[in-house]
Amino acid sequence: EPEVTQTPSHQVTQMGQEVILRCVPISNHLYFYWYRQILGQKVEFLVSFYNNEISEKSEIFDDQFSVERPDGSNFTLKIRSTKLEDSAMYFCASSEFWNTEAFFGQGTRLTVV
Amino acid sequence: AQKVTQAQTEISVVEKEDVTLDCVYETRDTTYYLFWYKQPPSGELVFLIRRNSFDEQNEISGRYSWNFQKSTSSFNFTITASQVVDSAVYFCALTLVGQGGSEKLVFGKGTKLTVNP
C-alpha cells in the first residue's frame, strides 16, 4: 500500500542550526503539505504546495521556513535557524487532488536543544 | 474563521463498552469536508473518514460509525464494542475549498481515548 515516508524519524539539533526534514509523498499525488504538532497539542497547518509553488501558508510559516521539491519524488521542509520553540513533531502529507483526503507520514520528531 | 472543538479531552472506558467522541465545528462556508484521524501511541496520523458537507448520511464501517448533523454542526464518532487497540488520540478536522484549490486541515485538540482491559 502506498504511503508517505518521512526521514529522519527523530532529529536533534542545536539552536541556531539549519535543519532539513525530508518527505517522499505518494507517487501520484499532486498536493503536498507540512503540519506540526507541539507535544500534547493539536496538529497545526504550516504550508501547502502545488505545481511547484506554495499554495497557502500559515502565520507560523515565517521567513525561517522554506519548502522545496528538488526532484520528482522528494518534498523538503527547511528551518533556517532553529529555535527552541520549533521543537515539535512535523508531519508531511500528500493528497491526490485538492478535495481528496490527505495521507500523513509517520512524522519527524524535531528536538532543538 | 474556522474552528473545530472536541470538548472531551480524555475518555476512559472498559473494553467492550461503546464510546462516542464529540466534534463540533464552526464555519461560514457551505462547502467543506470533515475528517477523523487516529493517532496511536506510535505517533502517526491515520485517516479514518472524510465526509463532505452535502452528504449527511451516517456512515458505518465495522465497529466505527459517524453521525453528521449540519443542524447542530456536529460530526460525532462512535466506536462500538471498544477494544484495547482503539486506545489513541482521535482528531476531528475540517477543511474548506481553499483559494487556489488547496486543502488546509483545521484540527481540533483531540480526544485521548483509553480502553482498559
Interface residues (C-beta under 8 A of the other chain):
Chain A: Y31 Y33 Y35 Q41 K42 V43 E44 F45 S48 Y50 S55 E56 S58 M89 F91 A93 S95 W98 N99 T100 E101 A102 F103 F104 G105 Q106 G107 R109
Chain B: Y33 F35 Y37 S42 G43 E44 L45 V46 F47 R50 F91 A93 V97 G98 Q99 G100 G101 S102 E103 K104 L105 V106 F107 G108 K109 G110
